[in-house]
Amino acid sequence: MRACTIFVIENDIATRDFMQDILSDEGHEVHCCAWAGATVEIVARAQPQIVIVDLNPIDPDSAVAFLKQFRQHHDTQQASVLISCTSTHLLNRLHDQLQRLECATMLKPFELDDFLNHVDTLCADPQTRCATA
């Protein structure tokens, strides 16, 4: 396993803390924030190889707008993005946009081993960044 710098954008404190603990235990450097504090510049300062983004069904347009800016920023455009979401319907509706933005997706709740395997794959081979779990 290769260690990566990972940035988690997640509003749910328990989920955010859980991801931070699990990923840190796996040897990754982890930075986190809620959506209210998420800007491309803040994420770029961490220089992450992977950004895990919670796609909130209440306001998916804000996440898509963030991802468009993220992909255009010279310091973040090469990072892998893993979208986590509780809504299959929303992931299906946004499928084409997320593919164009080169985002992998993962439906929540997910199995811990599946999540860690997906993160390991993205760390080991950034070219797989569009793979969906």
ABEGO torsion letter per residue (X at the ends): XBBBBBBBBBABAAAAAAAAAAAAAAGBBBBBBBAAABBAAAAAAAGBABBBBBBBAABAAAAAAAAAAAAABAAAAABBBBBBBABAAAAAAAAAAAAAAGBBBBBOBBBAAAAAAAAAAAAABAAAAABBX
